Amino acid sequence: MKIVVLTGSPHKDGTSSLLTERFIEGAKEAGHEVYRFDSAFKKVHPCVACNKCKCGEKPCVFQDDMVELFPKLIEADLITFVTPLYYYGMSAQIKIAIDRFYSINNMLRGADKKAILIVTGTNSREWAMKGIAGSYTEALKYLQWQDYGQLLAKGCPAREDLEKTDYPLQAYLLGKRL
Ligand SMILES: Cc1cc2nc3c(=O)[nH]c(=O)nc-3n(C[C@H](O)[C@H](O)[C@H](O)COP(=O)(O)O)c2cc1C
């Protein structure tokens, strides 16, 4: 499979980057081709809803680093979203990139794609990941993509906390079992 891993953390060595690395390791070992796009370290302008693109008929008015991601998204079989939990949703960095999917919406929606969600957050309460999992599920319904797994790593404020859990192993296995 061709896999795009889209990340949203500004921490190069944080919690979600550890899960990203383990997931990619597993997926590569299983023979998959992985392209990683770290949105926090790319130039990505927010969508301004000008609708010049008409959801894919014309290029987006912003010719920034998304130009590199668009063809990868179109050809991907599976897209893995990895984000820290920010105010019970995705980080702004990854959300800005996702909103820009609008300019190729017609090529993404209804295409035969799968998705995975990986999240890290501090709160360990039962409800902590409900909002982010809900918005991911609804976006997938709209896009008509198939959910291929969710790894919601609660109670992990920092990398050393995450390292004491089996979430990194779960991330590895999520990739390896694809
Ligand atoms: C702006 C901001 C908002 C956050 N919001 C939440 C939150 O709503 N719930 C939560 O459990 N943790 C929250 N956190 C904590 C992070 O999700 C947590 O530290 C995570 O492990 C960071 O991932 P990273 O190291 O990959 O960046 C927030 C952190 C920041 C900086």
The ligand as a MOL file (V3000), in Angstrom:
LIG
                    3D

  0  0  0     0  0            999 V3000
M  V30 BEGIN CTAB
M  V30 COUNTS 31 33 0 0 0
M  V30 BEGIN ATOM
M  V30 1 C -1.9750 24.0870 23.1560 0
M  V30 2 C -2.0910 22.7750 23.8790 0
M  V30 3 C -3.3390 22.2420 24.1070 0
M  V30 4 C -3.4810 21.0250 24.7480 0
M  V30 5 N -4.7300 20.5380 24.9630 0
M  V30 6 C -4.8710 19.3400 25.5720 0
M  V30 7 C -6.1740 18.7920 25.7790 0
M  V30 8 O -7.1840 19.3580 25.3900 0
M  V30 9 N -6.2760 17.6080 26.4260 0
M  V30 10 C -5.1770 16.8980 26.8440 0
M  V30 11 O -5.3420 15.8290 27.4110 0
M  V30 12 N -3.9250 17.3760 26.6230 0
M  V30 13 C -3.7540 18.5760 26.0060 0
M  V30 14 N -2.4850 19.0800 25.7720 0
M  V30 15 C -1.3170 18.2330 26.0980 0
M  V30 16 C -0.7500 17.5000 24.8710 0
M  V30 17 O -1.7760 16.8700 24.1240 0
M  V30 18 C 0.2490 16.4200 25.3110 0
M  V30 19 O 1.2870 17.0070 26.0530 0
M  V30 20 C 0.8050 15.6350 24.1330 0
M  V30 21 O 1.5110 14.5100 24.6170 0
M  V30 22 C 1.7680 16.4800 23.2960 0
M  V30 23 O 2.1430 15.7440 22.1530 0
M  V30 24 P 3.5110 16.0420 21.3460 0
M  V30 25 O 4.6500 15.8220 22.3000 0
M  V30 26 O 3.5020 15.0510 20.2400 0
M  V30 27 O 3.4380 17.4400 20.8570 0
M  V30 28 C -2.3180 20.3090 25.1690 0
M  V30 29 C -1.0510 20.8600 24.9430 0
M  V30 30 C -0.9320 22.0970 24.3170 0
M  V30 31 C 0.4390 22.6580 24.0800 0
M  V30 END ATOM
M  V30 BEGIN BOND
M  V30 1 1 1 2
M  V30 2 1 2 3
M  V30 3 2 2 30
M  V30 4 2 3 4
M  V30 5 1 4 5
M  V30 6 1 4 28
M  V30 7 2 5 6
M  V30 8 1 6 7
M  V30 9 1 6 13
M  V30 10 2 7 8
M  V30 11 1 7 9
M  V30 12 1 9 10
M  V30 13 2 10 11
M  V30 14 1 10 12
M  V30 15 2 12 13
M  V30 16 1 13 14
M  V30 17 1 14 15
M  V30 18 1 14 28
M  V30 19 1 15 16
M  V30 20 1 16 17
M  V30 21 1 16 18
M  V30 22 1 18 19
M  V30 23 1 18 20
M  V30 24 1 20 21
M  V30 25 1 20 22
M  V30 26 1 22 23
M  V30 27 1 23 24
M  V30 28 2 24 25
M  V30 29 1 24 26
M  V30 30 1 24 27
M  V30 31 2 28 29
M  V30 32 1 29 30
M  V30 33 1 30 31
M  V30 END BOND
M  V30 END CTAB
M  END
